[in-house]
Amino acid sequence: MLSVKGLYEHGTVKLDEKVPITMDTPVIVTFLEDVEEEEIKTINLDDFSFNRAREILKDYKGSLSDAVIEERRSFQ
């Protein structure tokens, strides 16, 4: 096993040194410092209003379902 320090930045791991491996190799990435988890936005169904949602989306010109699907794909 080989250990190399690096930096995770904007979705990419940048290694501090060149690794002498030329083929695809499985790796394990361990984050050394505590990482704050992103706040996951949730909705309380008791506070949800279809009328308010329609008001917010009245000027939206795209397909809401396509936007939701694309957003969910970006989190995979």
MMTF fields as JSON, N, C-alpha, C and O atoms, coordinates in Angstrom:
{
  "mmtfVersion": "1.0.0",
  "mmtfProducer": "UNKNOWN",
  "numBonds": 303,
  "numAtoms": 304,
  "numGroups": 76,
  "numChains": 1,
  "numModels": 1,
  "chainsPerModel": [1],
  "groupsPerChain": [76],
  "chainIdList": ["A"],
  "bondAtomList": [4, 2, 8, 6, 12, 10, 16, 14, 20, 18, 24, 22, 28, 26, 32, 30, 36, 34, 40, 38, 44, 42, 48, 46, 52, 50, 56, 54, 60, 58, 64, 62, 68, 66, 72, 70, 76, 74, 80, 78, 84, 82, 88, 86, 92, 90, 96, 94, 100, 98, 104, 102, 108, 106, 112, 110, 116, 114, 120, 118, 124, 122, 128, 126, 132, 130, 136, 134, 140, 138, 144, 142, 148, 146, 152, 150, 156, 154, 160, 158, 164, 162, 168, 166, 172, 170, 176, 174, 180, 178, 184, 182, 188, 186, 192, 190, 196, 194, 200, 198, 204, 202, 208, 206, 212, 210, 216, 214, 220, 218, 224, 222, 228, 226, 232, 230, 236, 234, 240, 238, 244, 242, 248, 246, 252, 250, 256, 254, 260, 258, 264, 262, 268, 266, 272, 270, 276, 274, 280, 278, 284, 282, 288, 286, 292, 290, 296, 294, 300, 298],
  "bondOrderList": [1, 1, 1, 1, 1, 1, 1, 1, 1, 1, 1, 1, 1, 1, 1, 1, 1, 1, 1, 1, 1, 1, 1, 1, 1, 1, 1, 1, 1, 1, 1, 1, 1, 1, 1, 1, 1, 1, 1, 1, 1, 1, 1, 1, 1, 1, 1, 1, 1, 1, 1, 1, 1, 1, 1, 1, 1, 1, 1, 1, 1, 1, 1, 1, 1, 1, 1, 1, 1, 1, 1, 1, 1, 1, 1],
  "groupList": [{"groupName": "MET", "atomNameList": ["N", "CA", "C", "O"], "elementList": ["N", "C", "C", "O"], "formalChargeList": [0, 0, 0, 0], "bondAtomList": [1, 0, 2, 1, 3, 2], "bondOrderList": [1, 1, 2], "singleLetterCode": "M", "chemCompType": "L-PEPTIDE LINKING"}, {"groupName": "LEU", "atomNameList": ["N", "CA", "C", "O"], "elementList": ["N", "C", "C", "O"], "formalChargeList": [0, 0, 0, 0], "bondAtomList": [1, 0, 2, 1, 3, 2], "bondOrderList": [1, 1, 2], "singleLetterCode": "L", "chemCompType": "L-PEPTIDE LINKING"}, {"groupName": "SER", "atomNameList": ["N", "CA", "C", "O"], "elementList": ["N", "C", "C", "O"], "formalChargeList": [0, 0, 0, 0], "bondAtomList": [1, 0, 2, 1, 3, 2], "bondOrderList": [1, 1, 2], "singleLetterCode": "S", "chemCompType": "L-PEPTIDE LINKING"}, {"groupName": "VAL", "atomNameList": ["N", "CA", "C", "O"], "elementList": ["N", "C", "C", "O"], "formalChargeList": [0, 0, 0, 0], "bondAtomList": [1, 0, 2, 1, 3, 2], "bondOrderList": [1, 1, 2], "singleLetterCode": "V", "chemCompType": "L-PEPTIDE LINKING"}, {"groupName": "LYS", "atomNameList": ["N", "CA", "C", "O"], "elementList": ["N", "C", "C", "O"], "formalChargeList": [0, 0, 0, 0], "bondAtomList": [1, 0, 2, 1, 3, 2], "bondOrderList": [1, 1, 2], "singleLetterCode": "K", "chemCompType": "L-PEPTIDE LINKING"}, {"groupName": "GLY", "atomNameList": ["N", "CA", "C", "O"], "elementList": ["N", "C", "C", "O"], "formalChargeList": [0, 0, 0, 0], "bondAtomList": [1, 0, 2, 1, 3, 2], "bondOrderList": [1, 1, 2], "singleLetterCode": "G", "chemCompType": "PEPTIDE LINKING"}, {"groupName": "TYR", "atomNameList": ["N", "CA", "C", "O"], "elementList": ["N", "C", "C", "O"], "formalChargeList": [0, 0, 0, 0], "bondAtomList": [1, 0, 2, 1, 3, 2], "bondOrderList": [1, 1, 2], "singleLetterCode": "Y", "chemCompType": "L-PEPTIDE LINKING"}, {"groupName": "GLU", "atomNameList": ["N", "CA", "C", "O"], "elementList": ["N", "C", "C", "O"], "formalChargeList": [0, 0, 0, 0], "bondAtomList": [1, 0, 2, 1, 3, 2], "bondOrderList": [1, 1, 2], "singleLetterCode": "E", "chemCompType": "L-PEPTIDE LINKING"}, {"groupName": "HIS", "atomNameList": ["N", "CA", "C", "O"], "elementList": ["N", "C", "C", "O"], "formalChargeList": [0, 0, 0, 0], "bondAtomList": [1, 0, 2, 1, 3, 2], "bondOrderList": [1, 1, 2], "singleLetterCode": "H", "chemCompType": "L-PEPTIDE LINKING"}, {"groupName": "THR", "atomNameList": ["N", "CA", "C", "O"], "elementList": ["N", "C", "C", "O"], "formalChargeList": [0, 0, 0, 0], "bondAtomList": [1, 0, 2, 1, 3, 2], "bondOrderList": [1, 1, 2], "singleLetterCode": "T", "chemCompType": "L-PEPTIDE LINKING"}, {"groupName": "ASP", "atomNameList": ["N", "CA", "C", "O"], "elementList": ["N", "C", "C", "O"], "formalChargeList": [0, 0, 0, 0], "bondAtomList": [1, 0, 2, 1, 3, 2], "bondOrderList": [1, 1, 2], "singleLetterCode": "D", "chemCompType": "L-PEPTIDE LINKING"}, {"groupName": "PRO", "atomNameList": ["N", "CA", "C", "O"], "elementList": ["N", "C", "C", "O"], "formalChargeList": [0, 0, 0, 0], "bondAtomList": [1, 0, 2, 1, 3, 2], "bondOrderList": [1, 1, 2], "singleLetterCode": "P", "chemCompType": "L-PEPTIDE LINKING"}, {"groupName": "ILE", "atomNameList": ["N", "CA", "C", "O"], "elementList": ["N", "C", "C", "O"], "formalChargeList": [0, 0, 0, 0], "bondAtomList": [1, 0, 2, 1, 3, 2], "bondOrderList": [1, 1, 2], "singleLetterCode": "I", "chemCompType": "L-PEPTIDE LINKING"}, {"groupName": "PHE", "atomNameList": ["N", "CA", "C", "O"], "elementList": ["N", "C", "C", "O"], "formalChargeList": [0, 0, 0, 0], "bondAtomList": [1, 0, 2, 1, 3, 2], "bondOrderList": [1, 1, 2], "singleLetterCode": "F", "chemCompType": "L-PEPTIDE LINKING"}, {"groupName": "ASN", "atomNameList": ["N", "CA", "C", "O"], "elementList": ["N", "C", "C", "O"], "formalChargeList": [0, 0, 0, 0], "bondAtomList": [1, 0, 2, 1, 3, 2], "bondOrderList": [1, 1, 2], "singleLetterCode": "N", "chemCompType": "L-PEPTIDE LINKING"}, {"groupName": "ARG", "atomNameList": ["N", "CA", "C", "O"], "elementList": ["N", "C", "C", "O"], "formalChargeList": [0, 0, 0, 0], "bondAtomList": [1, 0, 2, 1, 3, 2], "bondOrderList": [1, 1, 2], "singleLetterCode": "R", "chemCompType": "L-PEPTIDE LINKING"}, {"groupName": "ALA", "atomNameList": ["N", "CA", "C", "O"], "elementList": ["N", "C", "C", "O"], "formalChargeList": [0, 0, 0, 0], "bondAtomList": [1, 0, 2, 1, 3, 2], "bondOrderList": [1, 1, 2], "singleLetterCode": "A", "chemCompType": "L-PEPTIDE LINKING"}, {"groupName": "GLN", "atomNameList": ["N", "CA", "C", "O"], "elementList": ["N", "C", "C", "O"], "formalChargeList": [0, 0, 0, 0], "bondAtomList": [1, 0, 2, 1, 3, 2], "bondOrderList": [1, 1, 2], "singleLetterCode": "Q", "chemCompType": "L-PEPTIDE LINKING"}],
  "groupTypeList": [0, 1, 2, 3, 4, 5, 1, 6, 7, 8, 5, 9, 3, 4, 1, 10, 7, 4, 3, 11, 12, 9, 0, 10, 9, 11, 3, 12, 3, 9, 13, 1, 7, 10, 3, 7, 7, 7, 7, 12, 4, 9, 12, 14, 1, 10, 10, 13, 2, 13, 14, 15, 16, 15, 7, 12, 1, 4, 10, 6, 4, 5, 2, 1, 2, 10, 16, 3, 12, 7, 7, 15, 15, 2, 13, 17],
  "groupIdList": [1, 2, 3, 4, 5, 6, 7, 8, 9, 10, 11, 12, 13, 14, 15, 16, 17, 18, 19, 20, 21, 22, 23, 24, 25, 26, 27, 28, 29, 30, 31, 32, 33, 34, 35, 36, 37, 38, 39, 40, 41, 42, 43, 44, 45, 46, 47, 48, 49, 50, 51, 52, 53, 54, 55, 56, 57, 58, 59, 60, 61, 62, 63, 64, 65, 66, 67, 68, 69, 70, 71, 72, 73, 74, 75, 76],
  "secStructList": [7, 7, 7, 7, 7, 3, 3, 3, 3, 6, 6, 3, 3, 3, 3, 1, 1, 7, 7, 7, 7, 7, 1, 7, 7, 7, 7, 7, 7, 7, 7, 7, 1, 7, 7, 7, 7, 7, 7, 7, 7, 7, 7, 7, 4, 4, 4, 7, 7, 2, 2, 2, 2, 2, 2, 2, 6, 6, 6, 7, 7, 1, 7, 2, 2, 2, 2, 2, 2, 2, 2, 2, 2, 2, 6, 7],
  "xCoordList": [0.846, 0.0, 0.882, 1.975, 0.399, 1.12, 0.256, -0.94, 0.843, 0.116, 0.731, 1.95, -0.13, 0.331, -0.615, -1.834, -0.064, -0.903, -1.349, -0.716, -2.439, -2.941, -3.993, -4.119, -4.742, -5.764, -7.012, -6.931, -8.155, -9.432, -9.917, -10.11, -10.117, -10.481, -11.451, -11.12, -12.639, -13.66, -13.939, -14.043, -14.06, -14.424, -13.278, -13.506, -12.046, -10.888, -9.846, -9.645, -9.186, -8.092, -6.793, -6.502, -6.01, -4.709, -3.634, -3.57, -2.794, -1.758, -0.544, -0.234, 0.151, 1.323, 2.565, 3.535, 2.54, 3.707, 3.249, 2.121, 4.121, 3.812, 3.811, 4.667, 2.842, 2.706, 3.206, 2.815, 4.067, 4.647, 3.734, 4.181, 2.464, 1.506, 0.964, 0.51, 1.009, 0.612, -0.714, -1.224, -1.279, -2.542, -3.654, -3.39, -4.896, -6.026, -5.912, -5.731, -6.018, -5.843, -6.896, -7.102, -7.568, -8.519, -7.79, -6.663, -8.437, -7.854, -8.894, -10.093, -8.416, -9.273, -8.832, -7.646, -9.776, -9.477, -10.025, -11.205, -9.162, -9.562, -9.375, -8.286, -10.412, -10.316, -9.77, -10.361, -8.644, -7.93, -8.521, -8.37, -9.176, -9.741, -11.251, -11.851, -11.862, -13.317, -13.873, -13.458, -14.795, -15.426, -16.869, -17.606, -17.271, -18.658, -19.531, -19.268, -20.558, -21.48, -22.336, -22.715, -22.635, -23.522, -24.893, -25.391, -25.483, -26.839, -27.796, -27.839, -28.544, -29.521, -30.839, -31.392, -31.317, -32.574, -33.732, -33.864, -34.55, -35.738, -36.95, -36.836, -38.065, -39.297, -40.215, -40.4, -40.768, -41.74, -43.093, -43.59, -43.682, -44.934, -46.059, -46.994, -45.975, -46.994, -46.899, -47.885, -45.696, -45.492, -45.628, -45.565, -45.814, -45.858, -47.209, -48.259, -47.152, -48.365, -48.257, -47.346, -49.188, -49.18, -49.393, -48.809, -50.213, -50.447, -49.174, -48.883, -48.419, -47.144, -46.145, -45.425, -46.085, -45.181, -45.545, -44.66, -46.815, -47.257, -46.876, -46.489, -46.986, -46.613, -45.122, -44.732, -44.3, -42.849, -42.455, -41.533, -43.155, -42.788, -43.534, -43.384, -44.318, -45.157, -44.357, -44.856, -43.138, -42.329, -41.272, -40.466, -41.272, -40.29, -40.633, -41.769, -39.655, -39.922, -39.481, -39.655, -38.929, -38.466, -39.374, -40.466, -38.903, -39.618, -39.12, -37.948, -39.989, -39.597, -39.126, -38.146, -39.812, -39.405, -38.017, -37.224, -37.702, -36.367, -35.314, -34.217, -35.637, -34.698, -34.432, -33.293, -35.458, -35.297, -34.44, -33.547, -34.712, -33.925, -32.467, -31.583, -32.2, -30.822, -30.125, -28.954, -30.832, -30.239, -29.879, -28.813, -30.756, -30.488, -29.327, -28.543, -29.197, -28.063, -26.747, -25.72, -26.766, -25.529, -25.011, -23.846, -25.837, -25.419, -24.926, -24.515, -24.953, -24.511, -23.023, -22.475],
  "yCoordList": [-1.184, 0.0, 1.236, 1.24, 2.261, 3.517, 4.624, 4.688, 5.493, 6.634, 7.916, 8.09, 8.815, 10.093, 11.17, 11.013, 12.26, 13.374, 14.176, 14.143, 14.889, 15.718, 16.674, 16.886, 17.245, 18.226, 17.95, 17.757, 17.932, 17.816, 19.229, 20.014, 19.555, 20.919, 20.9, 20.397, 21.438, 21.545, 20.201, 20.132, 19.139, 17.834, 17.023, 15.959, 17.5, 16.801, 16.617, 17.501, 15.461, 15.218, 15.558, 15.004, 16.471, 16.844, 16.289, 16.652, 15.415, 14.785, 15.7, 16.458, 15.62, 16.453, 15.97, 16.715, 14.745, 14.209, 13.277, 12.785, 13.043, 12.149, 10.712, 10.316, 9.945, 8.553, 7.653, 7.841, 6.675, 5.832, 4.683, 3.543, 4.987, 3.972, 4.415, 5.55, 3.523, 3.909, 3.302, 3.65, 2.399, 1.779, 2.202, 2.708, 1.985, 2.277, 1.416, 0.202, 2.044, 1.345, 1.816, 3.021, 0.898, 1.321, 2.05, 1.702, 3.053, 3.825, 4.02, 3.845, 4.382, 4.785, 6.182, 6.417, 7.112, 8.482, 8.69, 8.454, 9.134, 9.399, 10.884, 11.418, 11.552, 12.967, 13.081, 12.554, 13.77, 13.805, 14.78, 14.577, 15.811, 16.8, 16.647, 16.094, 17.141, 17.124, 17.973, 19.115, 17.418, 18.114, 18.383, 17.464, 19.645, 19.972, 19.433, 19.666, 18.719, 18.193, 19.333, 20.24, 19.269, 20.267, 20.149, 19.054, 21.293, 21.296, 20.797, 21.337, 19.787, 19.246, 19.957, 19.939, 20.577, 21.311, 20.323, 19.509, 20.409, 19.563, 20.465, 21.639, 19.909, 20.68, 19.982, 18.766, 20.754, 20.255, 20.252, 21.309, 19.088, 19.0, 19.806, 20.211, 20.044, 20.868, 22.318, 23.054, 22.734, 24.114, 24.289, 25.411, 23.183, 23.243, 23.765, 23.41, 24.613, 25.152, 25.051, 25.624, 24.322, 24.238, 25.616, 25.93, 26.424, 27.771, 28.606, 29.338, 28.502, 29.241, 28.71, 29.499, 27.404, 26.819, 27.313, 27.651, 27.356, 27.861, 29.33, 29.753, 30.101, 31.514, 31.669, 32.482, 30.894, 30.968, 30.575, 31.153, 29.592, 29.049, 29.676, 29.217, 30.693, 31.233, 31.76, 31.733, 32.236, 32.769, 31.782, 32.123, 30.565, 29.556, 29.097, 28.704, 29.145, 28.867, 27.475, 27.136, 26.673, 25.349, 24.259, 24.524, 23.028, 21.888, 21.649, 21.333, 21.795, 21.598, 20.167, 19.945, 19.201, 17.807, 17.561, 16.834, 18.154, 18.007, 18.653, 18.115, 19.789, 20.468, 19.626, 19.551, 18.998, 18.143, 16.926, 16.559, 16.302, 15.132, 15.51, 14.786, 16.637, 17.085, 17.382, 17.044, 18.008, 18.306, 17.013, 16.922, 16.03, 14.753, 14.019, 13.377, 14.097, 13.462, 14.124, 13.45, 15.411, 16.104, 15.703, 15.957, 15.087, 14.657, 13.221, 12.737, 12.528, 11.131, 11.04, 9.939],
  "zCoordList": [0.0, 0.0, 0.0, 0.568, -0.634, -0.77, -0.192, -0.478, 0.616, 1.167, 0.637, 0.655, 0.163, -0.366, 0.143, 0.07, 0.656, 1.092, -0.118, -1.174, 0.053, -1.027, -0.51, 0.696, -1.423, -1.08, -1.907, -3.12, -1.252, -1.955, -2.229, -1.301, -3.507, -3.871, -5.036, -6.11, -4.841, -5.894, -6.56, -7.784, -5.777, -6.311, -6.877, -7.452, -6.728, -7.266, -6.171, -5.338, -6.179, -5.249, -5.968, -7.028, -5.392, -5.948, -5.026, -3.851, -5.554, -4.754, -4.633, -5.552, -3.474, -3.223, -3.969, -4.105, -4.446, -5.155, -6.272, -6.259, -7.223, -8.339, -7.832, -7.041, -8.3, -7.882, -9.019, -10.171, -8.703, -9.744, -10.182, -10.305, -10.415, -10.842, -12.191, -12.338, -13.182, -14.537, -14.981, -16.045, -14.181, -14.581, -13.617, -12.527, -14.041, -13.159, -11.911, -12.002, -10.749, -9.486, -8.493, -8.348, -7.806, -6.769, -5.647, -5.296, -5.098, -4.0, -2.902, -3.122, -1.727, -0.619, -0.223, 0.008, -0.144, 0.248, 1.651, 1.909, 2.553, 3.94, 4.209, 3.997, 4.668, 5.006, 6.427, 7.371, 6.572, 7.832, 8.841, 10.045, 8.388, 9.293, 9.33, 8.408, 10.4, 10.472, 9.343, 9.148, 8.615, 7.506, 7.888, 8.247, 7.811, 8.11, 7.0, 5.82, 7.376, 6.384, 5.862, 6.604, 4.567, 3.984, 4.617, 4.879, 4.852, 5.397, 4.325, 3.219, 4.649, 3.713, 3.958, 5.058, 2.903, 3.03, 3.016, 2.102, 4.029, 4.089, 4.251, 4.605, 3.993, 4.125, 5.122, 5.077, 5.993, 6.939, 6.228, 5.839, 6.057, 5.315, 5.944, 5.253, 7.252, 7.903, 7.454, 7.507, 7.007, 6.576, 5.062, 4.559, 4.336, 2.876, 2.4, 2.936, 1.385, 0.796, -0.727, -1.324, -1.357, -2.813, -3.432, -4.469, -2.81, -3.335, -3.294, -4.239, -2.214, -2.104, -3.129, -3.741, -3.331, -4.328, -5.726, -6.512, -6.036, -7.34, -7.507, -8.596, -6.436, -6.477, -6.772, -7.609, -6.087, -6.273, -7.699, -8.274, -8.264, -9.576, -10.752, -11.884, -10.513, -11.58, -12.772, -13.897, -12.557, -13.652, -14.148, -15.014, -13.607, -14.028, -15.442, -15.706, -16.356, -17.77, -18.214, -19.385, -17.343, -17.737, -17.208, -16.704, -17.333, -16.792, -15.367, -15.162, -14.407, -13.015, -12.78, -12.069, -13.369, -13.173, -13.762, -13.165, -14.928, -15.505, -14.603, -14.45, -14.011, -13.115, -11.869, -11.41, -11.322, -10.145, -10.486, -9.722, -11.632, -12.057, -12.231, -11.774, -12.888, -13.106, -11.777, -11.603, -10.847, -9.549, -8.808, -8.199, -8.86, -8.179, -8.824, -8.124, -10.14, -10.828, -10.416, -10.334, -10.162, -9.809, -8.432, -8.126, -7.594, -6.265, -6.247, -5.192, -7.365, -7.412, -7.565, -7.623]
}
